[in-house]
């Protein structure tokens, strides 16, 4: 009998095919969180892959003696007790680079939406577009351009640097903060013109907060932006969070939006997923998406292939 792997949050067909070619049976039927350990034991799974929905905690790890590997499709592994799993001899792998560009593009989808009021006009045009067209046109006629503005990037790892590349293409100035980097080389592949590299030196968090017209966060967690940091920002700043829920304290963000300190915000992640605060999702100054940063066809294919290759490699050991 072939060894079984549970892809509990799904896996791209190409990744699944690679695993099956290597001799594994891959099951993609979703198992409820409270039934996870029971299912893993009943069918003697040697591996489980998850995204952000399924949690693999100490209790599951202790209950499943046949489990040898936990794979996370994507970057963060806060839904897995990583250190504990490794202390028990399990392999724990993820795919941090595969979705970087997809997340970066979503950041700019929110930025473009906010500077042209699309998050609000898309709410009002279906209701009032045929009766108050001129009023809406006047209301949304004060957009701004990204070109020439400063974008602050908090967390300048793979995703932050992918954001930086797009920002350079938009003609923006970059202020980047990362406690582990003093500088980074951003390779740009310009169609028809070849490759160039742009060196970005990181600055203090205080400088990012004070100098940026837009700020985007790419950090693994923690309360990074509270009322204290919001008060240091330029009045009318716009924020994007496509990293982790809670990185921006939502109550403080709403206060800053209501006071005008923050003009608008784009959120792909929330403090209380999958039931975000009603105050957040109904606020007219917030551009919203339901945690889809890595959810492009291209990223899912890269994640699936990379995850499959890692699983095959690690389970051989």
BELCORRA-V218797 format. One record per residue. N is the residue number from 0. RES is the residue in three letters. SS is DSSP state (h for helix, s for strand, l for the rest). OMEGA is omega in degrees with one decimal (999 if undefined). BURIAL is b if it has 24 or more other ideal C-beta (glycine too) atoms within 12 Angstrom, else e. Layout:
((N:RES:SS:OMEGA:BURIAL) (N:RES:SS:OMEGA:BURIAL))
This chain:
((0:UNK:l:-179.7:e) (1:UNK:l:178.2:e) (2:UNK:l:-172.3:b) (3:UNK:s:175.6:b) (4:UNK:s:178.0:b) (5:UNK:s:175.0:b) (6:UNK:s:-165.6:b) (7:UNK:l:175.9:b) (8:UNK:l:177.7:b) (9:UNK:l:175.9:b) (10:UNK:l:179.9:b) (11:UNK:l:-178.3:b) (12:UNK:h:180.0:e) (13:UNK:h:176.1:e) (14:UNK:h:178.2:b) (15:UNK:h:-179.5:b) (16:UNK:h:178.1:e) (17:UNK:h:179.7:b) (18:UNK:h:179.7:b) (19:UNK:h:177.2:b) (20:UNK:h:178.9:e) (21:UNK:l:174.2:b) (22:UNK:l:-179.2:e) (23:UNK:l:169.5:b) (24:UNK:s:-176.2:e) (25:UNK:s:179.9:b) (26:UNK:s:-176.8:b) (27:UNK:l:178.0:e) (28:UNK:l:-175.9:e) (29:UNK:l:175.5:e) (30:UNK:l:179.4:b) (31:UNK:l:-176.7:e) (32:UNK:h:-176.0:e) (33:UNK:h:178.0:e) (34:UNK:h:-169.9:e) (35:UNK:h:-178.1:b) (36:UNK:h:-179.9:b) (37:UNK:h:-179.3:e) (38:UNK:h:179.6:b) (39:UNK:h:180.0:b) (40:UNK:h:-174.9:e) (41:UNK:h:-176.7:e) (42:UNK:l:173.3:b) (43:UNK:l:178.2:e) (44:UNK:l:175.6:b) (45:UNK:l:-179.0:b) (46:UNK:s:173.3:b) (47:UNK:s:172.8:b) (48:UNK:s:-178.2:b) (49:UNK:s:167.0:b) (50:UNK:l:-179.4:b) (51:UNK:l:-173.1:b) (52:UNK:l:-175.2:b) (53:UNK:l:177.1:b) (54:UNK:l:175.4:b) (55:UNK:s:-174.6:b) (56:UNK:l:-176.8:e) (57:UNK:h:-176.2:e) (58:UNK:h:177.8:e) (59:UNK:h:-178.6:b) (60:UNK:h:-179.8:b) (61:UNK:h:-174.8:e) (62:UNK:h:-168.5:e) (63:UNK:l:-174.7:b) (64:UNK:l:-179.1:e) (65:UNK:l:-175.4:e) (66:UNK:l:-178.8:b) (67:UNK:l:-174.3:b) (68:UNK:s:171.7:b) (69:UNK:s:179.4:b) (70:UNK:s:177.2:b) (71:UNK:s:175.8:b) (72:UNK:l:-177.3:b) (73:UNK:l:-169.5:b) (74:UNK:l:-171.2:b) (75:UNK:l:179.0:b) (76:UNK:l:-178.5:b) (77:UNK:l:176.0:b) (78:UNK:l:179.0:b) (79:UNK:s:172.8:b) (80:UNK:l:-168.8:e) (81:UNK:h:-176.3:b) (82:UNK:h:-179.9:e) (83:UNK:h:179.4:e) (84:UNK:h:-179.1:b) (85:UNK:h:177.9:e) (86:UNK:h:178.5:e) (87:UNK:l:176.5:e) (88:UNK:l:178.7:e) (89:UNK:l:170.6:b) (90:UNK:s:176.0:b) (91:UNK:s:-175.7:b) (92:UNK:s:172.9:b) (93:UNK:s:-175.0:b) (94:UNK:l:-170.9:b) (95:UNK:l:-174.9:b) (96:UNK:l:-167.8:b) (97:UNK:l:-174.1:b) (98:UNK:l:-173.4:b) (99:UNK:h:-176.5:b) (100:UNK:h:179.4:b) (101:UNK:h:177.6:b) (102:UNK:h:-179.1:b) (103:UNK:h:178.4:b) (104:UNK:h:178.1:b) (105:UNK:h:175.2:b) (106:UNK:h:-178.7:b) (107:UNK:h:172.2:b) (108:UNK:h:177.4:b) (109:UNK:h:180.0:b) (110:UNK:h:179.2:b) (111:UNK:h:177.6:b) (112:UNK:h:-174.5:b) (113:UNK:h:-176.2:b) (114:UNK:h:177.2:b) (115:UNK:l:174.1:b) (116:UNK:l:-175.1:b) (117:UNK:h:-178.9:e) (118:UNK:h:179.5:b) (119:UNK:h:-177.9:b) (120:UNK:h:177.1:b) (121:UNK:h:174.7:e) (122:UNK:h:-171.8:b) (123:UNK:h:-179.3:e) (124:UNK:h:178.8:e) (125:UNK:h:-177.4:e) (126:UNK:h:-170.5:e) (127:UNK:h:-174.4:e) (128:UNK:l:-178.5:e) (129:UNK:l:178.7:e) (130:UNK:l:-177.6:e) (131:UNK:l:-174.8:e) (132:UNK:h:-177.4:e) (133:UNK:h:179.0:e) (134:UNK:h:178.1:e) (135:UNK:h:178.2:e) (136:UNK:h:178.2:e) (137:UNK:h:-177.6:e) (138:UNK:h:-174.5:e) (139:UNK:l:-175.7:b) (140:UNK:l:-178.7:e) (141:UNK:l:177.6:e) (142:UNK:l:177.1:e) (143:UNK:l:177.9:e) (144:UNK:l:173.8:e) (145:UNK:l:-177.7:b) (146:UNK:l:178.2:e) (147:UNK:l:-179.5:e) (148:UNK:l:-180.0:b) (149:UNK:s:175.5:b) (150:UNK:s:175.4:b) (151:UNK:s:-178.3:b) (152:UNK:s:-180.0:b) (153:UNK:s:-171.6:b) (154:UNK:l:-171.7:b) (155:UNK:l:173.6:b) (156:UNK:l:-174.7:b) (157:UNK:h:-177.1:b) (158:UNK:h:177.8:b) (159:UNK:h:178.9:b) (160:UNK:h:175.3:b) (161:UNK:h:173.8:b) (162:UNK:h:-179.7:b) (163:UNK:h:179.9:b) (164:UNK:h:179.2:b) (165:UNK:h:179.6:b) (166:UNK:h:178.3:b) (167:UNK:h:178.1:b) (168:UNK:h:178.3:b) (169:UNK:l:-180.0:b) (170:UNK:l:-178.8:e) (171:UNK:l:171.8:b) (172:UNK:s:-176.7:b) (173:UNK:s:167.2:b) (174:UNK:s:-174.4:b) (175:UNK:s:176.1:b) (176:UNK:s:173.3:b) (177:UNK:l:-176.9:b) (178:UNK:l:-176.2:e) (179:UNK:l:-177.4:e) (180:UNK:l:171.7:e) (181:UNK:l:176.9:e) (182:UNK:s:177.6:e) (183:UNK:s:174.5:b) (184:UNK:s:179.4:e) (185:UNK:s:177.5:b) (186:UNK:s:-179.8:e) (187:UNK:s:177.4:e) (188:UNK:s:-175.4:e) (189:UNK:s:-177.0:e) (190:UNK:l:177.9:e) (191:UNK:l:-177.2:e) (192:UNK:l:178.2:e) (193:UNK:s:-175.0:e) (194:UNK:s:173.1:e) (195:UNK:s:176.3:e) (196:UNK:s:178.9:e) (197:UNK:s:179.5:e) (198:UNK:s:176.4:e) (199:UNK:s:175.3:b) (200:UNK:s:-179.5:e) (201:UNK:l:-178.3:b) (202:UNK:l:179.9:b) (203:UNK:l:175.5:e) (204:UNK:h:179.8:b) (205:UNK:h:179.4:e) (206:UNK:h:177.3:e) (207:UNK:h:-177.8:b) (208:UNK:h:-173.2:b) (209:UNK:h:-170.8:e) (210:UNK:h:-168.9:b) (211:UNK:l:171.9:b) (212:UNK:l:177.7:b) (213:UNK:s:178.5:b) (214:UNK:s:177.0:b) (215:UNK:s:-173.7:b) (216:UNK:s:179.8:b) (217:UNK:l:-174.8:b) (218:UNK:l:-175.1:b) (219:UNK:l:-179.7:b) (220:UNK:l:-178.7:e) (221:UNK:l:176.6:e) (222:UNK:l:-174.5:e) (223:UNK:l:-177.4:b) (224:UNK:s:176.2:b) (225:UNK:l:179.9:e) (226:UNK:h:179.9:e) (227:UNK:h:-179.4:e) (228:UNK:h:179.0:b) (229:UNK:h:-179.7:b) (230:UNK:h:-179.7:e) (231:UNK:h:-175.5:b) (232:UNK:l:172.5:b) (233:UNK:l:174.6:b) (234:UNK:l:-178.5:e) (235:UNK:l:177.5:b) (236:UNK:s:173.8:b) (237:UNK:s:-175.5:b) (238:UNK:s:172.2:b) (239:UNK:s:173.3:b) (240:UNK:s:174.2:b) (241:UNK:l:-177.7:b) (242:UNK:l:-179.0:b) (243:UNK:l:175.0:b) (244:UNK:l:179.5:b) (245:UNK:l:176.5:b) (246:UNK:l:168.3:b) (247:UNK:s:178.7:b) (248:UNK:l:-169.0:b) (249:UNK:h:178.6:b) (250:UNK:h:179.1:e) (251:UNK:h:177.9:b) (252:UNK:h:-180.0:b) (253:UNK:h:177.1:b) (254:UNK:h:-178.8:e) (255:UNK:h:175.5:b) (256:UNK:h:-178.2:b) (257:UNK:h:179.8:e) (258:UNK:h:-176.6:e) (259:UNK:l:176.5:e) (260:UNK:l:171.8:b) (261:UNK:s:-178.5:b) (262:UNK:s:179.8:b) (263:UNK:s:179.1:b) (264:UNK:s:174.7:b) (265:UNK:s:-177.1:b) (266:UNK:s:172.1:b) (267:UNK:l:-178.1:b) (268:UNK:l:-169.6:b) (269:UNK:l:179.6:b) (270:UNK:l:-173.5:b) (271:UNK:l:174.6:e) (272:UNK:l:6.7:e) (273:UNK:l:178.0:e) (274:UNK:l:-178.4:e) (275:UNK:l:177.6:b) (276:UNK:l:177.6:e) (277:UNK:h:178.0:e) (278:UNK:h:179.6:e) (279:UNK:h:-171.7:b) (280:UNK:h:178.0:b) (281:UNK:l:-176.4:e) (282:UNK:l:-176.4:b) (283:UNK:l:-178.2:b) (284:UNK:l:-176.2:b) (285:UNK:s:171.9:b) (286:UNK:s:-167.8:b) (287:UNK:s:167.3:b) (288:UNK:l:-171.0:b) (289:UNK:l:175.7:e) (290:UNK:l:-176.6:b) (291:UNK:l:-175.8:b) (292:UNK:l:-177.9:b) (293:UNK:l:-170.4:b) (294:UNK:l:168.8:b) (295:UNK:l:-179.7:e) (296:UNK:h:-178.0:e) (297:UNK:h:-179.9:e) (298:UNK:h:-179.6:b) (299:UNK:h:177.5:b) (300:UNK:h:179.0:b) (301:UNK:h:179.9:b) (302:UNK:h:-178.1:b) (303:UNK:h:-179.3:b) (304:UNK:h:-178.8:b) (305:UNK:h:179.8:b) (306:UNK:h:178.8:b) (307:UNK:h:-179.6:b) (308:UNK:h:177.5:b) (309:UNK:h:-179.3:b) (310:UNK:h:-179.5:b) (311:UNK:h:-179.7:b) (312:UNK:h:-173.1:e) (313:UNK:h:-178.4:b) (314:UNK:h:173.3:b) (315:UNK:l:-173.3:e) (316:UNK:l:999:e))
